[in-house]
Amino acid sequence: FGYEVPQEKAVLAGVVMLLQIFISVIAFFVMAMLYPDLVRDHGLKVYYLMVSALNTVGLDMGILIMLFKGGLIVNIVLMIIGRCGSLTTSQSIFVGLGKDNHEENHHTGNGMVG
């Protein structure tokens, strides 16, 4: 059909995919620290829960009922990251790290209100 995906968009899609994998693996390791027995016995189900929460699918294989406060907080944080977007969330966290906190940017133009 003569259509093609621009190189910039393909690279951005790859970055988002790798970021999603990285976030889900980090969440899995946090769950492994919080619930070592559960991860040892049901590791794939726990990882499925993490990926499902990150992608805002909401599927569960019976593991969510076994979690306490720490695991539920991890699950909620993954849902928020997934809803906002992993690229947007990581950019909002890491972009401000290199800036001087005393600098403030204010809009100086004539904005239309109303």
Secondary structure, DSSP 8 states (H G I E B T S, - for coil): ------HHHHHHHHHHHHHHHHHHHHHHHHHHHH-HHHHHHHHHHHHHHHHHHHTT----SS-GGG--HHHHHHHHHHHHHHHH-HHHHHHHHHGGGSS-TT------S-----
